[in-house]
Amino acid sequence: MDKKKPVSELRRGVMVFLALAILTAVEYAIGTNEAPTIFLWVIAILKGALVLVYFMHVTRLSGSEGGHE
């Protein structure tokens, strides 16, 4: 397993947090106006993808790690 600098991991975490906060603010602004619902769906998918990749580490999973088959 490769060792990454704690500072770069912290910076990445802060960037993901800021991205989620910005997307939430945009989502609120769109939700309070009469905008098409498709915009809310797109933001929800983007936020879900960020959570899956960063917090759930989906990109690090592989069949060679001995998971379920």
C-alpha positions in Angstrom: 0.0 0.0 0.0 1.5 3.4 -0.9 1.9 6.0 1.7 0.6 9.4 0.9 1.5 12.6 2.7 -1.1 13.4 5.4 -1.1 17.0 4.1 -2.2 16.0 0.6 -4.9 13.7 2.1 -6.2 16.5 4.3 -6.1 18.9 1.3 -8.1 16.5 -0.8 -10.6 16.0 2.0 -11.1 19.8 2.4 -11.5 20.1 -1.4 -14.2 17.4 -1.4 -15.9 19.1 1.6 -15.9 22.5 -0.2 -17.2 20.9 -3.4 -20.1 19.3 -1.5 -20.8 22.6 0.3 -20.9 24.5 -3.0 -23.1 21.9 -4.7 -25.4 22.0 -1.7 -25.7 25.8 -2.0 -26.4 25.6 -5.7 -28.9 22.8 -5.1 -30.7 25.1 -2.5 -30.7 28.0 -4.9 -32.2 25.8 -7.7 -34.7 24.2 -5.4 -36.1 27.5 -4.1 -36.6 28.7 -7.6 -38.9 27.2 -10.2 -36.1 25.5 -12.2 -36.5 22.1 -14.0 -36.0 19.1 -11.7 -33.3 17.7 -14.0 -30.8 20.2 -12.5 -31.5 18.8 -9.0 -31.0 15.2 -10.3 -27.6 16.1 -11.9 -26.4 17.8 -8.7 -27.6 14.8 -6.6 -25.7 12.4 -8.9 -22.5 14.5 -8.7 -22.7 14.7 -4.9 -23.3 10.9 -4.7 -20.3 10.3 -6.9 -18.1 12.4 -4.7 -19.2 10.5 -1.6 -18.8 7.1 -3.2 -15.3 7.9 -4.5 -13.9 9.8 -1.6 -15.6 8.6 1.6 -16.5 5.1 0.5 -13.2 4.5 -1.4 -15.0 2.6 -4.2 -12.1 3.3 -6.6 -9.8 1.3 -4.3 -11.9 -1.9 -4.4 -10.8 -4.7 -6.6 -11.3 -8.4 -6.9 -7.7 -9.1 -5.8 -8.4 -7.8 -2.3 -10.5 -10.8 -1.3 -13.9 -9.3 -1.2 -17.2 -11.0 -2.0 -17.3 -13.0 -5.2 
